[in-house]
Amino acid sequence: MKKYLFTTLMVVLSTCLGVAQSNTTTQTGKNNVVEVDQGGLNNKAIQLQEGNDNRAEVTQEGSGRANNSQINQYSNKNFAQTDQLSGANQNTARINQGISGGSNDNENGAAILQQDFANSNLVEVHQTGVRNLSVNTQSGQFVTQNEVKTNQTGKENISSTFQFGGIIQGNETKIDQSGNRNIASVNQLAGEELINKHNINQGGNDNNALITQSLASGNETNITQLGNTNQASVLQQLNADGNISNISQGGNYNTAITNQTTSFDNKVDVVQGGNRNIAGLDQFQSFEAEAILLQSGNDNVGTILQNTVGAGSFSTNATINQAGNKNNATINQMNVENSRSDLMQSGNENNAFSSQTGNRNTNTVIQSGNLNLSNVNQNGN
């Protein structure tokens, strides 16, 4: 069998007096393309492409130094792009796509952009499987010490991380997706996004996870979805600091939505197992509030609203625990301090509602069986 070895190199190096640059390129296969454009100090670009019809583009320029971009692509028809521009210093962007020795058309795509005063950033993308896409963007003034890691296996998964605005510093984002057609997005917008941690782990098919932050610092978000067609959304905005939001869903067609706005040191935990369950939690102008929503079974709905919750001598708590089918529970706590509400239901088609206003109020509702109804309304102190 006639052996083909075809290598196409397009390397453009910007020259500058006293600038140290290095580039290492190794390609085997057919119709592979590499483009490298480096400017600044101490830049490195290392590419290895094995297979056919792969394309890698690396651009590093500006007054930055110690930039390092390494692209490894295997199998066929993968695309990778790395841009580190303007005042990018000590950045590292790694892309690894395909399977070594593989001969299939993987068609994975990855794009990384770090620009402006981007310092000490690390982005790693590792993709195996077919037609996965990863997009990472870090932009704005003083985008420093950020870490983004993405790992995708399976088919047609999409992940994206965006960090925009000034003083985006010390953030950590990790996305791990296995299965098919999963989507994970982390968006950090506006200024002073400091020391946030985001973790998304999805297994199964057709799951969707979204994390959005605006003017938020010191927050931690964890989303885990196993099963199929689950939806999870976390919003932290407008001086939402020190909050923790955890969502874990197993089963199919479950939905969880959490919103923390102008809130400090709050905690949200959502755990859902089964099918077609819906959980909604909203904390607005709340301090040291805790919300827990646990649902197992099918077609359950749980809602927790905590609005204008004061710090008090101990935290304000709300807990919903439902097991069975078609149960509905709602807790509404407004203008409260040092209060607690617990709704627990087992069985089918039960309804429980709790509303509290004031300070140092407590209520507990436990229902078992079918077609039960409870409504608790407490006002005052």
For each residue, the residues with C-beta under 8 A, 3 or more apart:
1:
2:
3:
4: 30
5: 28 29
6: 29 30 31 32
7: 27 28 32
8: 27 31 32 33 34
9: 25 27 34
10: 33 34 35
11: 23 25 34 35 36
12: 35 36 37
13: 21 23 36 37 38
14: 37 38 39 61
15: 19
16: 19 39 40
17:
18:
19: 15 16 39 40 41
20: 41 42
21: 13 38 42 43 44
22: 43 44 45
23: 11 13 36 38 44 45 46
24: 45 46 47
25: 9 11 34 36 46 47 48
26: 47 48 49
27: 7 8 9 32 34 47 48 49 50
28: 5 7 32 49 50 51
29: 5 6 32 49 50 51 52 54 76
30: 4 6 52 53
31: 6 8 52 53
32: 6 7 8 27 28 29 49 51 52 53 54 55
33: 8 10 54 55 56
34: 8 9 10 11 25 27 47 49 55 56 57 58
35: 10 11 12 56 57 58 59
36: 11 12 13 23 25 45 47 57 58 59
37: 12 13 14 58 59 60 61
38: 13 14 21 23 43 45 58 59 60 61 67
39: 14 16 19 43 60 61 62
40: 16 19 43 60 61 62 63 64 65 67 88
41: 19 20 63 64 65 66
42: 20 21 65 66 67
43: 21 22 38 39 40 60 64 65 66 67 68
44: 21 22 23 67 68 69
45: 22 23 24 36 38 58 60 68 69 70
46: 23 24 25 68 69 70 71
47: 24 25 26 27 34 36 56 58 70 71 72 73
48: 25 26 27 71 72 73
49: 26 27 28 29 32 34 54 56 71 72 73 74
50: 27 28 29 54 73 74 75 98 100 101
51: 28 29 32 54 73 74 75 76 78 98 102 103
52: 29 30 31 32 76 77
53: 30 31 32 76 77
54: 29 32 33 49 50 51 73 76 77 78 79 98
55: 32 33 34 78 79 80
56: 33 34 35 47 49 71 73 79 80 81 95
57: 34 35 36 80 81 82
58: 34 35 36 37 38 45 47 69 71 81 82
59: 35 36 37 38 82 83 84 85
60: 37 38 39 40 43 45 64 67 69 82 83 84 85 88
61: 14 37 38 39 40 84 85 86
62: 39 40 84 85 86 87 88
63: 40 41 86 87
64: 40 41 43 60 67 84 86 87 88 89 90 91 118
65: 40 41 42 43 89 90
66: 41 42 43 89 90 91
67: 38 40 42 43 44 60 64 84 88 89 90 91 92
68: 43 44 45 46 91 92 93
69: 44 45 46 58 60 82 84 92 93 94
70: 45 46 47 93 94 95
71: 46 47 48 49 56 58 80 82 94 95 96
72: 47 48 49 95 96 97
73: 47 48 49 50 51 54 56 78 80 95 96 97 98
74: 49 50 51 78 97 98 99 100 101 102 106
75: 50 51 78 97 98 99 102 103 104 105 106
76: 29 51 52 53 54 98 102 103 104 105 106 107
77: 52 53 54 105 106 107
78: 51 54 55 73 74 75 97 98 106 107 108 109
79: 54 55 56 108 109 110
80: 55 56 57 71 73 95 97 109 110 111
81: 56 57 58 110 111 112
82: 57 58 59 60 69 71 93 95 111 112
83: 59 60 111 112 113 114 115
84: 59 60 61 62 64 67 69 88 91 93 113 114 115 118
85: 59 60 61 62 88 113 114 115 116
86: 61 62 63 64 115 116 117 118
87: 62 63 64 116 117 118 119
88: 40 60 62 64 67 84 85 91 114 115 116 118 119 121
89: 64 65 66 67 118 119 120
90: 64 65 66 67 119 120 121
91: 64 66 67 68 84 88 114 118 119 120 121 122 123
92: 67 68 69 121 122 123
93: 68 69 70 82 84 112 114 121 122 123 124
94: 69 70 71 123 124 125
95: 56 70 71 72 73 80 82 110 112 125
96: 71 72 73 124 125 126 127
97: 72 73 74 75 78 80 106 108 110 125 126 127 128
98: 50 51 54 73 74 75 76 78 102 106 108 127 128
99: 74 75 102 106 128
100: 50 74
101: 50 74
102: 51 74 75 76 98 99 106
103: 51 75 76
104: 75 76 130
105: 75 76 77 130
106: 74 75 76 77 78 97 98 99 102 128 129 130 131
107: 76 77 78 130 131
108: 78 79 97 98 127 128 129 130 131 132 133
109: 78 79 80 131 132 133 134
110: 79 80 81 95 97 125 127 133 134 135
111: 80 81 82 83 134 135 136
112: 81 82 83 93 95 123 125 136 137
113: 83 84 85 136 137 138 139
114: 83 84 85 88 91 93 118 121 123 138 139 143
115: 83 84 85 86 88 118 138 139
116: 85 86 87 88 139 140 141 143
117: 86 87 141 142 143 144
118: 64 84 86 87 88 89 91 114 115 121 138 139 143 144
119: 87 88 89 90 91 142 143 144 145
120: 89 90 91 144 145
121: 88 90 91 92 93 114 118 138 143 144 145 146 147 148
122: 91 92 93 146 147 148 149
123: 91 92 93 94 112 114 136 138 147 148 149
124: 93 94 96 148 149 150
125: 94 95 96 97 110 112 134 136 150
126: 96 97 150 151 152
127: 96 97 98 108 110 132 134 150 151 152 153
128: 97 98 99 106 108 132 152 153
129: 106 108 132 152 153 154 155 157
130: 104 105 106 107 108 154 155 156
131: 106 107 108 109 155 156
132: 108 109 127 128 129 152 153 154 155 156 157 158
133: 108 109 110 157 158 159
134: 109 110 111 125 127 150 152 158 159 160
135: 110 111 159 160 161
136: 111 112 113 123 125 148 150 160 161
137: 112 113 161 162 163 164
138: 113 114 115 118 121 123 143 146 148 163 168
139: 113 114 115 116 118 143 163 164
140: 116 143 163 164 165 166 167 168
141: 116 117 166 167
142: 117 119 166 167 168 169
143: 114 116 117 118 119 121 138 139 140 146 163 168 169
144: 117 118 119 120 121 168 169 170
145: 119 120 121 169 170
146: 121 122 138 143 163 168 169 170 171 172 173
147: 121 122 123 171 172 173
148: 121 122 123 124 136 138 161 172 173 174
149: 122 123 124 173 174 175
150: 124 125 126 127 134 136 159 161 174 175 176
151: 126 127 175 176 177
152: 126 127 128 129 132 134 157 159 175 176 177 178
153: 127 128 129 132 157 177 178
154: 129 130 132 157 177 178 179 180 182
155: 129 130 131 132 180 181
156: 130 131 132 180 181
157: 129 132 133 152 153 154 177 179 180 181 182 183 184
158: 132 133 134 182 183 184
159: 133 134 135 150 152 175 177 183 184 185 200
160: 134 135 136 184 185 186
161: 135 136 137 148 150 173 175 185 186 187
162: 137 185 186 187 188 189
163: 137 138 139 140 143 146 168 171 188 193
164: 137 139 140 168 188 189 190
165: 140 168 188 189 190 191 192 193
166: 140 141 142 191 192
167: 140 141 142 191 192 193 194
168: 138 140 142 143 144 146 163 164 165 171 188 191 193 194
169: 142 143 144 145 146 193 194 195
170: 144 145 146 194 195
171: 146 147 163 168 188 193 194 195 196 197 198
172: 146 147 148 196 197 198
173: 146 147 148 149 161 186 197 198 199
174: 148 149 150 198 199 200
175: 149 150 151 152 159 161 184 186 199 200
176: 150 151 152 200 201 202
177: 151 152 153 154 157 159 182 184 200 201 202 203
178: 152 153 154 202 203
179: 154 157 182 202 203 204 205 207
180: 154 155 156 157 205 206
181: 155 156 157 205 206
182: 154 157 158 177 179 202 204 205 206 207 208 209
183: 157 158 159 207 208 209
184: 157 158 159 160 175 177 200 202 208 209 210
185: 159 160 161 162 209 210 211
186: 160 161 162 173 175 198 200 211
187: 161 162 210 211 212 213
188: 162 163 164 165 168 171 193 196 213 214 216
189: 162 164 165 193 212 213 214
190: 164 165 193 214 215
191: 165 166 167 168 215
192: 165 166 167 215 217
193: 163 165 167 168 169 171 188 189 190 196 213 215 216 217
194: 167 168 169 170 171 217 218
195: 169 170 171 217 218
196: 171 172 188 193 213 216 217 218 219 220 221
197: 171 172 173 219 220 221
198: 171 172 173 174 186 211 220 221 222
199: 173 174 175 221 222 223
200: 159 174 175 176 177 184 186 209 211 223 224
201: 176 177 223 224 225
202: 176 177 178 179 182 184 207 209 223 224 225 226
203: 177 178 179 225 226 227
204: 179 182 207 225 226 227 228 230
205: 179 180 181 182 228 229
206: 180 181 182 228 229
207: 179 182 183 202 204 225 227 228 229 230 231 232
208: 182 183 184 230 231 232
209: 182 183 184 185 200 202 223 225 232 233
210: 184 185 187 232 233 234
211: 185 186 187 198 200 221 223 233 234
212: 187 189 233 234 235 236 237
213: 187 188 189 193 196 216 219 235 236 237 240
214: 188 189 190 236 237 238
215: 190 191 192 193 237 238 239 240
216: 188 193 196 213 219 236 237 238 239 240 241 243
217: 192 193 194 195 196 241 242
218: 194 195 196 241 242
219: 196 197 213 216 236 240 241 242 243 244 245 260
220: 196 197 198 243 244 245
221: 196 197 198 199 211 234 236 244 245 246
222: 198 199 245 246 247 248
223: 199 200 201 202 209 211 232 234 246 247 248
224: 200 201 202 247 248 249
225: 201 202 203 204 207 209 230 232 247 248 249 250
226: 202 203 204 249 250
227: 203 204 207 230 249 250 251 252 254
228: 204 205 206 207 252 253
229: 205 206 207 252 253
230: 204 207 208 225 227 249 251 252 253 254 255
231: 207 208 254 255 256
232: 207 208 209 210 223 225 247 249 255 256 257
233: 209 210 211 212 256 257 258
234: 210 211 212 221 223 245 247 258
235: 212 213 258 259 260 261
236: 212 213 214 216 219 221 240 243 245 260 261
237: 212 213 214 215 216 240 260 261 262
238: 214 215 216 261 262
239: 215 216 262
240: 213 215 216 219 236 237 243 260 261 262 263 264
241: 216 217 218 219 264 265
242: 217 218 219 264 265 266
243: 216 219 220 236 240 260 263 264 265 266 267 268 283
244: 219 220 221 266 267 268
245: 219 220 221 222 234 236 258 260 267 268
246: 221 222 223 268 269 270
247: 222 223 224 225 232 234 256 258 270
248: 222 223 224 225 270 271 272
249: 224 225 226 227 230 232 254 256 270 271 272 273
250: 225 226 227 272 273
251: 227 230 254 272 273 274 275 277
252: 227 228 229 230 275 276
253: 228 229 230 275 276
254: 227 230 231 249 251 272 274 275 276 277 278 279
255: 230 231 232 277 278 279
256: 231 232 233 247 249 270 272 278 279 280
257: 232 233 279 280 281
258: 233 234 235 245 247 268 270 280 281 282 283
259: 235 281 282 283 284
260: 219 235 236 237 240 243 245 263 266 268 283 286
261: 235 236 237 238 240 282 283 284 285
262: 237 238 239 240 284 285
263: 240 243 260 266 283 284 285 286 287 289
264: 240 241 242 243 286 287 288
265: 241 242 243 287 288
266: 242 243 244 260 263 283 286 287 288 289 290 291 306
267: 243 244 245 289 290 291
268: 243 244 245 246 258 260 281 283 290 291 292
269: 246 291 292 293
270: 246 247 248 249 256 258 279 281 293
271: 248 249 293 294 295
272: 248 249 250 251 254 256 277 279 293 294 295 296
273: 249 250 251 295 296 297
274: 251 254 277 295 296 297 298 300
275: 251 252 253 254 298 299
276: 252 253 254 298 299
277: 251 254 255 272 274 295 297 298 299 300 301 302
278: 254 255 256 300 301 302
279: 254 255 256 257 270 272 293 295 301 302 303
280: 256 257 258 302 303 304
281: 257 258 259 268 270 291 293 303 304 305
282: 258 259 261 304 305 306 307
283: 243 258 259 260 261 263 266 268 286 289 291 306 307 309
284: 259 261 262 263 306 307 308
285: 261 262 263 307 308 309
286: 260 263 264 266 283 289 306 307 308 309 316
287: 263 264 265 266 309 310 311
288: 264 265 266 309 311 312 315 316
289: 263 266 267 283 286 306 309 315 316 317 318 333
290: 266 267 268 315 316 317 318
291: 266 267 268 269 281 283 304 306 317 318 319
292: 268 269 317 318 319 320 321
293: 269 270 271 272 279 281 302 304 319 320
294: 271 272 319 320 321 322
295: 271 272 273 274 277 279 300 302 320 321 322 323 327
296: 272 273 274 300 322 323
297: 273 274 277 300 322 323 324 325 327
298: 274 275 276 277 325 326
299: 275 276 277 325 326
300: 274 277 278 295 296 297 322 324 325 326 327 328
301: 277 278 279 327 328 329
302: 277 278 279 280 293 295 320 322 328 329 330
303: 279 280 281 329 330 331
304: 280 281 282 291 293 318 320 330 331
305: 281 282 330 331 332 333 334
306: 266 282 283 284 286 289 291 309 316 318 333 334 336
307: 282 283 284 285 286 332 333 334 335
308: 284 285 286 334 335 336
309: 283 285 286 287 288 289 306 316 333 336 337
310: 287 316 336 337 359
311: 287 288 337
312: 288 315 316 337 338 359
313: 338
314: 338
315: 288 289 290 312
316: 286 288 289 290 306 309 310 312 333 336 337 338 339 340
317: 289 290 291 292 339 340 341 342
318: 289 290 291 292 304 306 331 333 340 341 342
319: 291 292 293 294 341 342 343 344
320: 292 293 294 295 302 304 329 331 343 344
321: 292 294 295 342 343 344 345
322: 294 295 296 297 300 302 327 329 343 344 345 346 350
323: 295 296 297 345 346 347
324: 297 300 327 345 346 347 348 350
325: 297 298 299 300 348 349
326: 298 299 300 348 349
327: 295 297 300 301 322 324 345 347 348 349 350 351
328: 300 301 302 350 351 352
329: 301 302 303 320 322 343 345 351 352 353
330: 302 303 304 305 352 353 354
331: 303 304 305 318 320 341 343 354 355
332: 305 307 354 355 356
333: 289 305 306 307 309 316 318 336 339 341 355 356 357
334: 305 306 307 308 355 356 357
335: 307 308 357 358
336: 306 308 309 310 316 333 339 356 357 358 359 361
337: 309 310 311 312 316 359 360
338: 312 313 314 316 359 360
339: 316 317 333 336 356 358 359 360 361 362
340: 316 317 318 361 362 363
341: 317 318 319 331 333 354 356 361 362 363 364 376
342: 317 318 319 321 363 364 365
343: 319 320 321 322 329 331 352 354 365 374
344: 319 320 321 322 364 365 366 367
345: 321 322 323 324 327 329 350 352 366 367 368 372
346: 322 323 324 367 368 369
347: 323 324 327 350 367 368 369 370 372
348: 324 325 326 327 370 371
349: 325 326 327 370 371
350: 322 324 327 328 345 347 367 369 370 371 372 373
351: 327 328 329 372 373 374
352: 328 329 330 343 345 365 367 372 373 374 375
353: 329 330 374 375 376
354: 330 331 332 341 343 363 365 376 377
355: 331 332 333 334 376 377 378
356: 332 333 334 336 339 341 361 363 377 378 379
357: 333 334 335 336 378 379 380
358: 335 336 339 361 378 379 380 381
359: 310 312 336 337 338 339 381
360: 337 338 339 381
361: 336 339 340 341 356 358 378 380 381
362: 339 340 341
363: 340 341 342 354 356 376 378
364: 341 342 344
365: 342 343 344 352 354 374 376
366: 344 345
367: 344 345 346 347 350 352 372 374
368: 345 346 347 372
369: 346 347 350 372
370: 347 348 349 350
371: 348 349 350
372: 345 347 350 351 352 367 368 369
373: 350 351 352
374: 343 351 352 353 365 367
375: 352 353
376: 341 353 354 355 363 365
377: 354 355 356
378: 355 356 357 358 361 363
379: 356 357 358
380: 357 358 361
381: 358 359 360 361
